[in-house]
Amino acid sequence: MFRYNFKYESIALLRSKWIQILIVILLLLFGFATYNGQQKTFKRQADIIEANAEIADADRDMLKLLDSVEQGFQVSASSWTIPNAPMAVGNYHPRLASMPPSDLSFLATGQSDMFTHFVKPTASGDDLALNFTEMTSPVQLLFGSFDIAFVVIFLLPLLIIAFSYDVLSSERESGSLRLLAAQPISLYKWLFQKLGLRFFWVAVIMTLSLTLVFLLNQVAIGSNFAAFMGFLAITLAYALFWFALAFAVNLWVGSSGKNAVALLGLWVVFVLLIPAVLNQLGGTLYPMPSRGLMINDMRAIKAEATQRQDEILDNYLRDHPEYAVNDTTQKRSFWHRYMASQQLVKKELEPILIRYERQLEKQQLLLNRFTWVSPAIVVQGSLNQMAGNGNKSYKSYREQVIAFAQEWRNHFLPMLYNNQEFRSENYAQLPKFTFQRPTYQSQSSALFVVLCSALIVLGIGALRFRIYSKKEQSLVNQ
Amino acid sequence: MIITNNLTKKYGDFTALDQLELSVKEGDIYCLLGANGAGKTTTINLLLGFIQPTSGSAFINQLKVEENPLETKRFLAYIPENLMLYPSLSAVENLDYFSGIGGKSLNKSQLEGFLEEAGLQSGAFHKRIESFSKGMRQKVGIAIALAKDAKVLLLDEPTSGLDPKASNEFGHLLQKLRGKGVATLMATHDLFRAKEVATHIGIMKDGHLKQQFVASDISLSQLEKTYLETMDYKTLVS
């Protein structure tokens, strides 16, 4: 039976105008999504290049100015900004801490719509100014950009539904099912094979499309083979889940109209409703503390620290005797007091920030605990991760930037408290930021979850076979 | 070839078929006549195993249908009132598909041979079914039966909607199959065609087989009169 099903189902599919239109739509969607993803990646890359160029220009000007100062010329610049003062360099000539797009960035925009990809940590700035605490729930981004991930998660299921909602019912409605049922074949096997063949062709089209997408984006499949295979595997597993749903609905529901409504209803539940409910639930169970109140608290702490700057500086120098010993002039400026108070402010702000972070972590934990409920969430998370735009990538970027900000600050503090000047030869020693991309992590657990979901749904379909095993032919009269 | 013993089908309180006793032997063409709802299609559905009997049993080639739903189908072919084949496939492709999934692998010349035997013009062999008339589709249905080498042919109103020529051709095809020893059970409203092709005729009403006789023992007018009397169409008889 399989050979004939394969041969004639393939011929019928190739001759069906409806299927031809669906395939063209799928290819167009992939094409547009690739273009869109590419544009976003190019823009991100261009923004980083532009920011780097600005820094290079500013550095050139700074070095010229520094050279003039070192040669004893009078310079026309505000005393605060003359780069022989370490804090002027630390504050007005920061380095760029950027997260360039990965090779696969175009596949899934993920969190990249929400966060900046480059920041310039200054010596006097606090970590909060880096704007990383805005991170809310990642499911919010399920309604995001028109990229390949969007096509896979939102639109591919709709195409599969259009491809499979009436596999059994159309045969019943046209009358050909009676003729088929009069043959010595199992209708369950026949239906399973028919949907299996449609899945096979969708898999072939998806594989070819994704290969083409990779080639068009000049992504070397060889060096990204694990990611390519991972991407393909999770996409096909997700397609299998929707075919499994179509199998179960074809067996359990009935007419083409009812099947279509049932499958579209399931699409709304799995793709829209569950992610939205989880998102809302996270916010309701673990609400984020008011950002306004947090800023007020911060201002109060900073104002208090400003009033007590002399006392704070004394305490700070007591804690850092190396600065007091090395400095014979004991000259203390605004920056000495400010930087000392910054340390205190940072310590006092910590509980507030931790409270903020904990709520965020709880939201994330809740989401992680229930992602299995919807394969759409699992696949979105996995594709974001593979594209280097997921939670883990941004968390790692944030940690690296905070560490770099500390390194930048620490680079200037000894110069400040030892009252040393910044000189041209110190320029080469300025810390530089290089983003260390987290190594590619296998998405096998996500794949396992999606495959399990598909198997469970297939099992629900097969349950009908078990319940009605002696009444298989009742499918004809359903 | 076809035997039913006390075959009964009830839907709740409604009895669609009541204790049907029927026997169609090799080379017989048994026509079941009756108004809509008489139980003709129910009989065919029970023989196909599409529905389960409430009581009694049906046998195809000595195999109980209920217990051997797939095995009995190896011996039978079925042509419904509206034979719906795959419109995007040609006659040869449809025949190849239905033969193939049934376990019979045929080459191109064999497929064309069966279509020719069924009376389909050779120019239509490779045309898509979507352009076929009902008569042409019925011929493909007969070709499927021929290719399957079916011992039993179940026909549900096969000539309804056919023009007289197509209906006549269909009658000839049934005679050809009869010559091959096929046992045919045909549900029909067409008294004339029944008298033309049948070896035996039965008249059903309200799920009961009211009358049955050998076709050659009765004239067309007698058949019509008996039919109308059985149906209680008294005004028309008078």
Interface residues (C-beta under 8 A of the other chain):
Chain A: M1 R3 Y4 N5 K7 Y8 I11 A12 R15 S16 S174 G175 S176 R178 L179 L180 A181 A182 Q183 P184 I185 S186 W190 K470 K471 E472 Q473 S474 V476 N477
Chain B: N45 L48 G49 F50 I51 Q52 P69 L70 E71 K73 R74 L76 A77 Y78 P80 N82 L83 M84 L85 Y86 S88 L89 E93 D96 Y97 F98 G100 I101 G102 G103 G141 L154
